[in-house]
Amino acid sequence: MFDGFVNPALIAGTALALVPLAIHLLNRQRYKPMPWAAMRFVLAAYRKTRRRAQLENLILLLLRMAAVALLALAIARPFVGDRSPLAAMAQSRRDVALILDASASTGYRADVKSSYERIVERARELVLELDAGRDDRVRVIVAGARPRLVAWRRPDEALSVLGTLQAPQDESLDLAAAFGEVARLAEEDARGSSASSLEVRLLTDLQRSSFASSDANAEGAALREQLDLLRKLGCKVLVEDLGPREDVPPNLSVASIEPISEILGAQSPCDIAVSVRNFGAVARNGVRVSLVIDETTKLPFRPIDVPALGEGKVVFPVVFTTPGAHLLTARIESDRLAVDDVRAHVVLVPPPVRVLLVNGEPRAEIENDETGFLQAVLDPPRGDEVLAGGAARPFEPRVIEPHELRDPALDLAQADVLVLANVDSLAQDSVERIERWTAEGGALIVTAGKKLDATSFNQRLFRSDGSGLAPAELAGRVAIARRDGYHRVREFSLEHPAFRFFVDERWRPLLTEVPIYEFVVARPNEGARVLARLDDEGASPLLVEKSYDRGKVYLWTTSIDPEWTRLPESPRTLVPLVHEWLRHAARPSLPPRNVPVGGALALDIEAFRQGVELVLPEGGRRALDSETQASGAAKRRVTALGATERAGVYRIAAEGGTNEPFAVQLDVREGDLARISSVELAGVHPALELASTSTERAEDPESAPPPKGELWRGIAIACFVALVLESLWAAWIGRSRSTP
């Protein structure tokens, strides 16, 4: 009779129709016949009316049972197909799901209207075709990086929501997520039957990158999985093309902004490269590129020629006058897709690295003093050509002796890197002080030497469970006479920033060929990382690194003086090694300042700062919806969640002048407007079908969802009629039987 039920579990409620029958049977009067002379007159009268009373009671019972059964049946919502004998009684309604492509690419304006405006206009046309009177439903899903179900009931509500959609999101389209939301709705609709009647339409610009059809990548596999589920549920997706007419629309995009080389510090010249990508099929010549620094200093524009389907790069020389975060904004002339014609990028200009050198063996002659070599490398004589042009010095070294570590006037917080150079032993209170400083983000470097006592070192700094400062346990010294040869670096980490200069094959021998005559044998902890090894029989560690809470600890198992190694005599090795090593060691682990659209913004601020606010790109402010956690002794980290839906410059501001910029960047792939063809679309998945904008329903019957007419309104009316008749019939019986 019925093809299925929308709520099949509730069909069990029809069993409640037996309740009136059970009440009737339980309330039947049971008596024992007794002879009584006058009773024969009563029995004679009863026999005349018994059949009539039984019929009246039976009709009343059936009406009550029918009302209960019809109510349960209406709640279960049965439905039938168009070939059912009950099809004429069924209420035919439409259930439509509209997926609106709201990715950044739909902002492309080929004529007066953008693709997004045409998508919203077409969605409004489709909603107007629905009839709320016959209980039509529409689900409107605004699809970007995540699907947003903005309307899910009546057509008039959907029209109200569509009127509020003004601009696309600055996001890429995740079709797998959008189809996943539709599949969830289709599964709800298909409950109690094998198929769903949900009509699914995707209104899009057909950007090729959105239709990842390859199973070789995660995006393509996820898309096919959701489409397989929709096809299993009997749903097809009608895809309407509302994009530009060209297969490869012309478009230029600012693809990236990045320093060509590392920014050493304030007043140091550096080059900033701006890349412009041409996604069109025609070369573009003389494209004007401008760069603005901190929204105040605009550099003269530079022209650039960009080949078809290629990329061009222009370089701007920049000098940052102060350390800290600096905002770079690159622009090109506006075209039909404006959102990718500007791009922001934040660079961090480091302050001078404050290095505290603890000299374990001071000597008058610099050529015999390990710390003297380090100081000369970090603070070369004034007038050195490396610092020509007024550039700030990248390092600020200071030399002390071991006993000064116990001086309360010494503030370790004023140092970024602490170097223990050939220090024989440390007092326990000094060790505890260094531990606290390192845990809060400091970088400790320990270099060996003849005064370093392995036993004292292990007692003070090493713990077998890895909780101590030392990244390795020291054993005995190994020495080789100079006339007998030397050891060299056998291998080193090519990925570690300390050895970045030596990754190039041309400069690698500067490190691997330096003679090393003495070193200390070290047994690293389980959590430590060996960055360089020697070429001795045991491949002994030369440089060992370990994280210590928020800080870092390094162990250099040889010395930096001519007695143990020829390293000081090779400035082309010592200078880049020390500079890169200490610069990396001093660099704190900070949250990124350049994040994609939708990414979280995080900032370490002073713990006492109050009134933290998020400044939006358009200038509005709002209280920071944040997570806060400790970050060092006097710092706390605030994290803005779910606030970066638009590309542009955001700022985290706090009382006392804190105003730190962040760049939220558009995915450069959104500028690639190349469109997928109908043949390629058909090859993505059989559940996708390209339809013209005039198509109201698929002409192919197999492409349309199976008709499903519900009977619940008729059944509900029948239930109401049964209740009314039951009430009237019961009143009539009561009145007739009370009449003498």
C-alpha positions in Angstrom: 0.0 0.0 0.0 2.7 2.5 1.1 6.2 2.7 -0.5 7.7 3.7 2.8 7.6 6.0 5.8 9.6 9.2 6.5 9.7 8.2 10.2 9.5 4.4 10.0 10.2 3.9 13.7 7.0 5.7 14.7 4.9 3.3 12.8 5.0 1.1 15.9 2.7 3.7 17.4 -0.2 2.1 15.5 -0.1 -0.6 18.1 -1.6 1.9 20.5 -4.9 1.4 18.7 -5.3 -1.8 20.8 -5.5 0.3 24.0 -9.2 1.1 23.7 -9.9 -2.6 23.0 -7.9 -3.6 26.0 -9.7 -1.1 28.2 -13.1 -2.4 26.9 -12.2 -6.0 27.6 -10.9 -5.2 31.1 -14.0 -3.2 32.0 -16.5 -5.8 30.9 -18.9 -6.6 33.8 -18.6 -10.2 35.0 -21.6 -11.6 36.9 -23.0 -14.9 38.2 -26.5 -15.7 37.1 -29.0 -16.0 40.0 -32.6 -17.0 39.7 -35.0 -14.2 40.7 -38.7 -14.1 39.9 -39.0 -10.5 38.9 -35.9 -10.8 36.7 -37.8 -12.4 33.8 -39.4 -9.0 33.0 -36.0 -7.3 32.9 -34.5 -10.0 30.7 -37.4 -9.7 28.3 -36.8 -6.0 27.9 -32.9 -6.5 27.6 -33.3 -9.0 24.8 -35.1 -6.5 22.8 -32.3 -3.9 23.0 -29.1 -6.1 23.3 -28.3 -6.3 19.7 -28.7 -2.6 19.2 -26.4 -1.7 22.3 -23.7 -4.1 21.1 -23.6 -2.5 17.7 -23.5 1.0 19.1 -20.6 0.0 21.4 -18.7 -1.7 18.6 -19.0 1.4 16.4 -17.7 3.6 19.3 -14.8 1.2 19.9 -13.8 1.1 16.2 -13.9 4.9 16.0 -11.6 5.2 19.0 -9.2 2.6 17.6 -9.2 4.3 14.2 -8.4 7.7 15.6 -5.4 6.4 17.5 -4.1 4.3 14.6 -4.6 7.2 12.1 -2.7 9.6 14.4 0.2 7.3 14.7 0.2 6.7 10.9 0.2 10.4 10.2 3.2 11.0 12.5 5.0 8.2 10.7 4.4 10.1 7.4 3.8 7.4 4.8 4.6 8.2 1.1 3.8 6.5 -2.2 5.2 6.7 -5.7 3.5 8.1 -8.8 2.3 4.6 -9.8 0.6 3.7 -6.6 -3.2 3.5 -6.4 -3.1 6.1 -3.7 -1.0 8.6 -5.8 -4.0 10.8 -6.4 -4.4 11.3 -2.7 -0.7 12.1 -2.1 0.6 15.5 -1.6 3.4 16.1 -4.1 6.1 18.5 -2.7 9.6 19.4 -3.7 12.7 19.2 -1.4 15.5 21.2 -2.9 19.1 21.7 -1.8 20.9 24.7 -3.4 24.7 24.9 -3.1 26.0 28.4 -3.8 29.6 28.7 -4.8 30.9 31.6 -2.6 34.6 31.2 -3.2 36.8 34.2 -4.0 36.9 33.4 -7.7 33.2 34.1 -8.1 34.0 37.8 -7.5 35.2 37.9 -11.1 33.2 40.6 -12.9 33.1 39.8 -16.6 30.4 42.4 -17.3 28.1 44.5 -15.1 27.5 41.6 -12.7 30.0 39.3 -11.0 29.7 35.6 -11.1 28.6 35.6 -7.5 25.8 38.1 -8.2 24.5 35.9 -11.0 24.7 32.9 -8.6 22.5 34.6 -6.0 20.1 35.8 -8.6 19.7 32.3 -10.1 19.2 30.9 -6.6 16.4 33.4 -6.0 14.7 32.3 -9.3 14.8 28.7 -8.2 13.4 29.5 -4.8 10.5 31.4 -6.4 9.5 28.3 -8.3 8.7 26.6 -4.9 5.3 26.7 -3.2 5.2 27.0 0.5 1.5 26.1 0.4 2.3 22.5 -0.6 5.0 22.3 2.0 8.0 22.7 -0.4 11.3 23.0 1.4 14.6 24.5 0.4 18.1 24.2 1.9 20.5 26.9 0.9 24.2 26.1 1.5 26.8 28.8 1.0 29.9 26.9 0.2 33.5 28.1 0.7 36.2 26.5 2.8 33.4 25.1 4.8 29.6 24.7 4.1 27.3 27.1 5.8 23.6 26.0 6.0 22.0 29.5 6.0 18.4 28.4 5.2 16.7 25.0 5.7 12.9 25.4 5.8 10.4 27.5 3.9 11.1 29.2 0.6 10.1 32.6 2.0 12.8 32.3 4.7 15.3 31.4 2.0 14.4 34.5 0.0 15.1 36.6 3.0 18.5 35.0 3.5 19.4 35.4 -0.1 18.7 39.1 0.2 21.5 39.4 2.7 24.2 37.8 0.5 26.2 40.6 -0.9 29.8 39.4 -1.6 31.6 36.1 -1.9 34.0 34.7 0.8 37.7 35.1 0.5 38.0 31.4 0.6 38.6 28.4 -1.8 35.7 26.1 -2.5 35.7 22.8 -0.7 33.2 20.8 -2.8 33.8 17.6 -0.8 32.6 19.4 2.4 29.6 20.9 0.6 28.5 17.6 -0.8 29.1 16.0 2.6 26.5 18.4 4.0 24.1 17.6 1.2 24.6 13.9 1.7 23.7 14.3 5.4 20.4 16.0 4.4 19.8 13.3 1.8 20.3 10.5 4.3 17.7 12.2 6.6 15.3 12.4 3.7 15.8 8.8 2.7 15.0 7.3 6.1 12.5 4.6 5.6 13.1 4.2 1.9 15.9 3.2 -0.4 16.2 6.6 -2.1 16.0 10.3 -1.4 13.8 12.8 -3.3 16.2 15.6 -2.6 16.9 17.8 -5.7 20.5 19.0 -5.6 21.7 22.0 -7.6 25.2 23.4 -7.6 25.5 27.0 -8.8 29.1 27.7 -9.6 31.6 29.4 -11.9 33.1 26.0 -12.8 36.6 26.8 -11.6 38.7 23.9 -12.6 40.7 23.7 -9.3 37.5 23.2 -7.4 36.8 19.9 -9.1 39.6 17.7 -7.9 38.9 14.5 -9.7 42.1 12.5 -9.0 42.0 9.8 -6.5 45.8 10.3 -6.0 45.2 13.2 -3.7 43.1 13.5 -0.6 40.8 16.2 -2.0 39.9 14.2 -5.0 39.3 11.0 -2.9 37.1 12.9 -0.5 35.0 14.4 -3.3 34.4 11.1 -5.0 33.5 9.5 -1.6 30.7 12.1 -1.1 29.5 11.8 -4.7 29.4 8.0 -4.4 27.2 8.4 -1.3 24.8 10.8 -3.1 24.5 8.5 -6.0 23.8 5.6 -3.7 20.9 7.6 -2.2 19.5 8.3 -5.7 20.6 11.9 -5.9 22.1 13.6 -8.9 23.8 17.0 -8.8 22.7 19.4 -11.5 25.6 21.8 -12.0 24.7 25.2 -13.4 27.4 27.3 -15.0 27.2 31.0 -14.0 30.8 31.9 -14.6 32.4 33.9 -17.4 32.2 32.7 -21.0 36.0 32.3 -21.6 37.6 29.0 -20.9 40.6 30.8 -19.5 39.5 34.2 -18.3 42.3 36.8 -18.1 43.5 37.6 -14.6 46.6 38.9 -12.9 47.4 38.2 -9.2 49.9 39.2 -6.6 51.2 35.7 -5.8 53.8 36.4 -3.1 55.9 38.9 -1.2 59.1 37.6 0.4 62.6 38.8 1.3 65.2 37.4 -1.0 67.7 37.0 1.8 67.5 36.9 5.5 66.8 40.3 7.2 69.7 40.8 9.6 68.4 43.7 11.5 67.4 47.4 11.5 69.3 49.7 9.1 70.5 46.6 7.1 69.6 46.8 3.4 67.5 43.9 2.1 65.7 43.0 -1.1 61.9 42.3 -1.1 60.6 40.3 -4.1 57.0 40.7 -5.3 55.8 37.9 -7.6 52.9 38.6 -10.1 51.3 35.6 -11.7 49.4 35.8 -15.1 46.6 33.2 -15.2 45.5 34.4 -18.7 46.4 33.1 -22.1 47.8 36.4 -23.3 51.1 38.0 -22.0 50.9 41.3 -20.1 53.5 43.9 -20.5 54.2 46.9 -18.4 52.2 45.8 -15.3 52.8 48.4 -12.6 53.7 47.0 -9.2 53.8 49.1 -6.1 55.0 48.3 -2.6 53.9 50.2 0.6 55.8 49.8 3.9 53.9 50.1 7.1 51.0 51.8 5.3 53.0 55.1 5.3 56.0 54.7 2.9 55.1 54.1 -0.7 58.0 53.0 -2.9 58.1 54.1 -6.6 56.2 51.6 -8.7 58.1 49.3 -11.0 56.9 47.9 -14.3 57.1 44.2 -15.0 56.3 42.0 -18.0 54.4 38.8 -17.2 54.3 36.0 -19.7 51.1 34.1 -20.5 50.3 31.5 -17.9 53.6 32.5 -16.2 55.0 34.6 -13.5 57.1 37.7 -13.2 59.1 39.0 -10.3 60.2 42.5 -9.3 62.6 43.4 -6.6 62.4 46.4 -4.2 65.4 47.5 -2.1 64.2 48.2 1.4 65.9 49.4 4.6 63.9 48.9 7.8 64.7 51.6 10.3 63.5 49.9 13.5 63.3 46.3 14.7 59.9 44.6 15.1 57.0 43.7 12.9 56.7 45.6 9.6 53.8 45.4 7.2 54.4 45.1 3.4 51.5 45.7 1.0 52.0 45.0 -2.7 49.4 46.2 -5.4 48.9 45.9 -9.1 46.4 47.7 -11.2 42.8 46.5 -10.5 41.3 44.0 -13.0 38.1 42.0 -13.1 39.0 40.1 -10.0 40.0 42.7 -7.5 40.5 40.5 -4.4 43.9 39.1 -5.6 45.2 42.5 -6.9 46.6 43.3 -3.4 48.5 41.2 -1.0 49.9 41.9 2.5 52.9 40.3 4.2 54.4 40.9 7.6 58.2 40.6 8.2 59.9 40.5 11.5 63.1 42.6 11.7 65.1 41.1 14.6 66.7 43.3 17.3 70.4 42.8 18.0 71.1 39.4 19.6 72.2 39.9 23.1 74.9 37.4 23.8 76.4 36.8 27.3 79.8 35.1 27.1 81.0 33.4 30.2 84.8 33.1 30.0 86.0 30.0 31.9 89.7 30.7 31.1 90.4 34.4 30.5 93.7 35.2 28.8 95.4 38.3 27.8 96.1 37.2 24.2 93.0 37.1 22.1 94.5 34.4 19.9 94.6 32.0 22.9 91.2 33.0 24.4 88.1 31.1 23.2 85.8 33.8 24.3 88.0 36.4 22.6 87.5 34.7 19.3 83.8 34.7 19.8 83.7 38.3 20.8 85.7 39.3 17.8 83.3 37.4 15.5 80.2 38.9 17.1 81.6 42.5 17.6 84.1 43.2 14.9 86.2 46.4 15.0 84.4 49.6 14.2 84.7 50.6 10.5 84.5 47.0 9.3 83.2 47.1 5.7 80.6 44.5 6.6 78.8 47.2 8.6 79.2 50.0 6.1 76.3 52.3 5.5 75.3 52.8 9.1 73.7 49.3 9.5 73.0 48.3 13.1 75.2 45.6 14.5 73.4 42.2 14.6 75.0 41.1 17.9 75.6 42.7 21.3 78.1 40.5 23.1 79.2 41.0 26.8 81.9 39.0 28.5 81.7 38.0 32.2 83.4 35.4 34.4 81.7 32.4 36.0 81.5 33.9 39.5 79.4 36.8 38.2 76.6 34.4 37.5 75.9 34.5 41.2 75.6 38.2 41.3 72.0 39.3 41.9 72.6 42.4 39.9 73.1 40.3 36.8 69.8 40.1 34.9 69.8 37.1 32.7 66.5 38.3 31.1 68.7 40.9 29.3 70.4 38.1 27.4 69.1 36.0 24.5 72.0 33.6 24.3 74.3 32.4 27.2 77.6 30.8 26.2 79.5 28.8 28.8 83.0 28.7 27.2 85.4 26.3 28.8 83.8 26.7 32.3 85.1 24.2 34.8 82.2 24.1 37.2 79.1 26.1 38.3 77.6 26.7 41.7 74.2 25.0 42.3 72.4 28.4 42.7 73.9 29.4 39.3 72.6 26.2 37.7 69.1 26.8 39.1 69.1 30.3 37.8 70.2 29.2 34.3 67.5 26.5 34.3 64.8 29.0 35.0 66.1 31.4 32.4 66.4 28.6 29.7 62.9 27.3 30.5 61.5 30.7 29.8 62.9 30.8 26.3 66.7 31.4 26.6 69.3 29.6 24.5 72.2 28.0 26.4 75.4 27.0 24.5 78.1 24.9 26.3 81.5 24.5 24.6 84.2 22.2 25.9 87.8 22.9 26.8 90.6 21.7 29.0 89.0 23.3 32.2 85.7 21.6 31.7 85.3 18.8 34.3 83.1 16.0 33.0 82.2 14.8 36.5 81.1 18.2 37.8 79.3 18.8 34.5 77.3 15.6 34.8 76.5 16.2 38.5 75.2 19.7 37.9 73.6 19.6 34.5 72.9 16.0 33.5 70.1 13.8 34.5 69.6 10.3 33.2 65.8 10.9 32.8 66.5 13.8 30.4 65.1 16.5 32.8 68.5 18.2 33.3 69.9 21.0 31.2 72.6 18.9 29.5 71.6 17.2 26.2 74.3 14.5 26.8 76.4 12.9 29.4 80.1 13.6 29.2 82.8 10.9 29.3 86.5 11.2 28.8 88.5 13.4 26.4 89.9 12.2 23.1 93.1 13.8 21.8 95.2 13.1 18.8 98.7 14.5 18.2 99.0 16.9 15.4 101.7 15.0 13.8 99.5 11.9 13.7 96.5 13.5 11.9 93.2 15.0 13.0 89.5 14.4 13.0 87.0 16.1 10.7 83.2 16.6 10.5 81.8 13.5 8.8 78.2 14.5 8.5 75.9 17.3 9.6 72.2 18.2 9.4 71.5 19.8 6.1 68.2 21.1 7.3 69.3 22.8 10.5 69.7 26.6 10.2 73.1 26.6 12.0 74.6 24.9 8.9 72.6 26.7 6.2 75.7 28.4 4.8 77.5 25.1 4.4 74.7 23.3 2.5 76.0 24.6 -0.7 78.5 22.2 -2.2 81.0 25.1 -2.9 81.2 26.0 0.8 80.8 22.6 2.4 84.5 21.8 2.6 84.9 24.9 4.8 83.2 22.9 7.5 84.0 19.3 6.7 87.8 19.9 6.2 88.6 21.8 9.4 91.0 19.8 11.6 89.8 18.9 15.1 92.5 17.5 17.5 90.6 17.2 20.7 87.0 16.6 21.8 84.9 15.2 24.6 83.0 12.0 24.2 79.3 12.6 24.7 76.4 10.2 25.2 73.2 12.1 24.1 69.9 11.8 25.9 67.0 10.0 24.2 65.3 13.3 23.4 68.4 15.1 22.2 69.3 15.5 18.5 72.8 15.1 17.1 73.3 17.8 14.5 76.9 17.0 13.6 79.3 14.0 14.0 83.0 13.5 13.7 84.8 10.9 11.5 86.3 8.9 14.4 85.5 5.2 14.8 82.5 5.8 17.0 81.1 8.7 15.0 81.2 10.9 18.1 78.7 13.8 18.4 80.2 17.2 17.7 77.0 19.3 18.2 74.0 18.1 20.2 70.7 20.1 20.5 68.0 19.7 23.1 64.7 21.5 23.8 64.3 22.6 27.4 60.7 23.8 28.0 60.5 26.9 25.8 64.3 27.2 25.5 67.2 25.4 23.7 70.4 23.9 24.9 73.4 23.1 22.7 76.6 21.1 23.5 79.7 21.7 21.3 82.0 18.8 22.3 85.2 20.6 21.2 86.5 24.0 21.9 86.8 27.2 19.9 90.5 27.9 20.4 93.6 26.9 18.5 94.6 24.2 21.0 91.7 21.9 20.2 90.8 22.9 16.6 91.9 25.0 13.6 88.4 26.4 13.4 89.4 29.9 14.8 92.1 30.1 12.2 89.5 29.8 9.4 87.3 32.9 9.6 85.4 31.8 6.5 84.2 28.9 8.6 83.9 30.5 12.1 82.1 33.6 11.1 79.1 32.1 9.2 78.9 29.2 11.6 78.7 31.4 14.7 76.5 34.0 13.1 73.9 31.5 11.8 74.1 29.3 14.9 73.5 32.2 17.4 71.0 33.9 15.3 68.9 30.7 15.1 69.4 30.0 18.8 68.2 33.5 19.8 65.2 33.3 17.5 62.1 32.6 19.7 59.4 30.3 18.6 56.7 32.8 17.7 53.3 32.3 16.2 53.2 33.1 12.4 52.3 36.6 11.3 51.2 35.5 7.8 48.2 33.0 7.9 45.7 31.8 5.3 42.1 32.9 5.3 40.4 31.2 8.2 43.7 30.8 10.1 44.1 31.7 13.8 46.0 34.8 14.9 48.2 34.4 18.0 50.4 36.9 19.8 52.6 36.9 22.9 52.0 40.0 24.9 53.0 41.3 28.4 50.9 39.6 31.0 49.7 42.9 32.5 48.2 44.2 29.2 44.5 44.7 29.3 41.8 45.7 26.8 43.0 43.3 24.1 41.0 43.9 20.9 41.0 42.7 17.3 41.2 45.4 14.6 39.5 44.2 11.4 40.7 45.1 7.9 37.8 47.5 7.4 38.8 49.3 10.6 36.2 48.0 13.0 37.1 46.7 16.4 35.8 43.9 18.5 36.6 42.3 21.8 39.0 39.5 21.2 37.3 36.1 21.3 40.5 34.4 22.4 42.2 31.6 24.2 44.9 32.7 26.7 47.8 30.7 28.0 51.0 31.5 29.8 54.1 32.1 27.6 57.1 32.8 29.7 57.5 34.5 33.1 55.9 37.8 32.1 54.1 36.9 28.9 50.8 35.4 27.9 49.6 34.3 24.5 46.3 35.4 23.1 44.8 33.6 20.2 42.0 35.0 18.0 39.7 32.2 16.9 37.3 32.2 13.9 37.9 35.8 13.0 39.8 35.8 9.7 37.2 35.2 7.1 38.5 38.0 4.9 41.9 38.6 3.4 43.7 41.7 4.5 45.5 43.3 7.4 44.4 42.5 11.0 45.9 43.9 14.2 45.8 42.9 17.8 45.7 46.0 19.9 46.0 46.4 23.7 46.2 49.1 26.2 49.6 50.7 26.4 50.4 51.0 22.7 50.5 47.3 21.6 49.4 47.3 17.9 50.8 44.3 16.1 49.9 43.6 12.4 49.0 40.2 10.9 48.5 39.4 7.2 45.7 37.1 6.3 46.4 35.9 2.7 44.2 34.7 0.0 45.0 31.3 -1.6 46.8 32.2 -4.8 45.0 29.4 -6.6 41.8 31.4 -6.4 43.2 33.7 -9.1 43.4 30.8 -11.5 40.0 31.1 -13.2 40.5 28.3 -15.8 37.1 26.5 -16.1 36.4 22.9 -16.4 34.7 21.7 -19.6 31.4 19.7 -19.8 33.4 16.6 -20.9 35.8 16.9 -18.0 32.9 17.5 -15.6 31.3 14.3 -16.8 34.5 12.4 -16.1 34.7 13.6 -12.5 31.8 11.5 -11.4 28.5 10.2 -12.8 26.5 12.0 -10.1 27.4 15.3 -11.7 25.3 16.6 -14.6 25.8 19.9 -16.3 22.5 21.8 -16.8 21.8 25.0 -18.5 20.4 27.9 -16.4 17.0 27.4 -18.0 16.7 23.8 -17.0 14.1 23.5 -14.3 14.3 19.8 -14.0 16.3 17.1 -15.7 14.7 16.0 -19.0 16.0 12.5 -18.5 13.7 10.8 -16.0 16.6 8.9 -14.6 18.3 12.1 -13.7 15.4 13.4 -11.6 14.8 12.3 -8.1 12.1 9.7 -7.7 8.7 11.3 -7.0 7.6 10.9 -3.5 4.1 11.9 -2.5 3.2 12.1 1.2 -0.2 11.1 2.6 0.1 12.6 6.1 -2.3 15.5 5.5 -5.1 13.2 4.3 -4.5 10.8 7.2 -4.4 13.6 9.7 -7.8 14.8 8.4 -9.2 11.3 8.6 -7.9 11.1 12.2 -9.7 14.4 13.0 -12.9 13.2 11.4 -12.7 9.9 13.4 -12.3 12.0 16.7 -15.3 14.2 15.8 -17.5 11.2 14.9 -16.4 9.4 18.1 -17.4 12.4 20.2 -20.8 12.8 18.5 -21.5 9.1 18.6 -20.7 8.8 22.3 -22.9 11.8 23.1 -25.8 10.4 21.1 -25.5 7.0 22.8 -25.4 8.6 26.2 -28.4 10.7 25.5 -30.5 7.9 24.0 -29.8 5.5 26.8 -30.6 8.0 29.5 -34.0 8.7 27.9 -36.8 6.7 29.7 
